[in-house]
Amino acid sequence: MNKTLLVALGLAFVSAGALAAPEDALTKAACMACHTKDKKLVGPSFKDIATKYKGQDVSAKLFDKVRKGGSGSFGPIPMSPNPPEKISDADLKEVIAWILKQG
């Protein structure tokens, strides 16, 4: 296969979103309006989330928390529910895995 065709296929694959970074999904879903990577904004930083749950199997718990919203884990300010229309199940799972590696 020639190099031009390989590059074209690779670009098509990336532009289709198959290699989208977790940060892109976080931005698209507007998570970055309340969270940052390393400091508290409205909600906790991703680093604080990872530190709190370090060594725990909390992916399903965090998935549920994002979908349903809630408060109390990091203070009284509630987090709004985030339905699949806002962030897909696949993207949410990838984002949670990425967040848990930030600590």
C-alpha positions in Angstrom: 0.0 0.0 0.0 1.5 3.4 -0.8 2.3 6.0 1.8 -0.2 8.6 0.5 -3.1 6.1 0.9 -1.9 5.2 4.4 -1.7 8.8 5.4 -5.2 9.5 3.9 -6.7 6.6 5.8 -5.0 7.6 9.0 -6.4 11.2 8.7 -9.8 9.9 7.9 -9.7 7.7 11.0 -8.7 10.6 13.2 -11.1 13.0 11.8 -13.9 10.5 12.3 -13.2 10.7 16.0 -11.8 7.3 16.5 -8.7 8.6 18.2 -10.3 11.5 20.1 -8.5 12.3 23.3 -10.3 12.3 26.6 -9.6 16.0 26.9 -11.6 16.5 23.7 -14.6 14.6 25.1 -14.4 16.6 28.3 -14.4 19.9 26.4 -17.2 18.8 24.1 -19.4 17.7 27.1 -18.7 21.0 28.8 -17.0 19.3 31.8 -14.2 21.9 31.6 -16.7 24.6 32.6 -16.6 23.3 36.2 -13.4 21.1 36.4 -9.8 21.5 35.5 -6.9 19.1 35.5 -5.1 20.3 38.6 -7.0 22.9 40.6 -10.5 23.3 42.0 -12.8 25.5 39.9 -16.6 25.0 40.6 -16.0 21.2 41.1 -13.0 19.3 42.1 -9.9 19.0 39.9 -9.4 15.7 38.1 -6.2 15.3 40.1 -8.3 15.6 43.4 -10.8 13.1 42.1 -8.0 10.6 41.2 -6.3 11.2 44.6 -9.5 10.6 46.5 -10.2 7.3 44.8 -6.6 6.1 44.3 -6.4 2.3 44.4 -10.2 1.9 44.4 -12.4 0.3 41.8 -14.8 3.3 41.4 -15.3 3.5 37.6 -18.9 2.2 37.8 -19.6 4.5 40.8 -18.2 7.6 38.9 -20.1 6.6 35.7 -23.3 6.6 37.7 -22.5 9.9 39.5 -21.9 11.6 36.2 -25.1 10.3 34.6 -27.3 11.1 37.7 -25.5 14.1 39.1 -25.3 14.7 42.8 -23.4 16.4 45.6 -21.7 15.7 48.8 -18.5 13.9 47.7 -16.5 17.1 47.3 -18.7 19.6 49.0 -22.2 21.0 48.8 -22.2 22.3 45.2 -24.3 19.8 43.1 -23.1 18.4 39.8 -25.8 18.4 37.1 -26.7 15.1 35.4 -24.9 14.4 32.1 -27.0 12.2 29.8 -25.7 10.1 26.9 -26.7 12.9 24.5 -24.0 15.1 26.2 -21.3 12.4 26.4 -21.5 8.9 25.0 -21.1 5.9 27.3 -17.9 5.0 25.5 -16.4 8.5 25.8 -17.5 8.7 29.5 -15.8 5.4 30.3 -12.6 6.6 28.6 -12.8 9.9 30.4 -13.2 8.3 33.8 -10.2 6.0 33.2 -8.2 9.0 32.2 -9.3 11.0 35.2 -8.4 8.2 37.6 -4.8 8.2 36.2 -4.3 11.9 37.0 -3.5 11.4 40.7 
